Amino acid sequence: MSTGPRYRVAFRRRREGKTDYRARLRLLKSDRPRAVV
């Protein structure tokens, strides 16, 4: 496994395609109450 500043691994959920962090960030910024199931 490569290490060092040049090698950056994406979030695990991002790699698995489960979480769209851009959409998630937008939801968090929109000041809505979070609904966690």
SULKARA-V680943 format. One record per residue. N is the residue number from 1. RES is the residue in one small letter. PHI is phi as a letter, one per 40 degrees, with the letter a starting at -180 (none if undefined). NEAR is the number of other ideal C-beta (glycine too) atoms within 12 Angstrom. Layout:
N_RES_PHI_NEAR ; N_RES_PHI_NEAR
This chain:
1_m_none_5 ; 2_s_c_8 ; 3_t_b_8 ; 4_g_h_8 ; 5_p_c_6 ; 6_r_c_7 ; 7_y_b_9 ; 8_r_b_11 ; 9_v_c_13 ; 10_a_c_13 ; 11_f_d_15 ; 12_r_c_11 ; 13_r_c_13 ; 14_r_c_16 ; 15_r_c_12 ; 16_e_c_10 ; 17_g_g_11 ; 18_k_c_13 ; 19_t_b_16 ; 20_d_c_14 ; 21_y_c_17 ; 22_r_c_12 ; 23_a_c_13 ; 24_r_c_18 ; 25_l_c_11 ; 26_r_c_12 ; 27_l_c_17 ; 28_l_c_13 ; 29_k_c_11 ; 30_s_c_11 ; 31_d_g_8 ; 32_r_c_10 ; 33_p_c_8 ; 34_r_c_11 ; 35_a_b_6 ; 36_v_b_6 ; 37_v_b_3
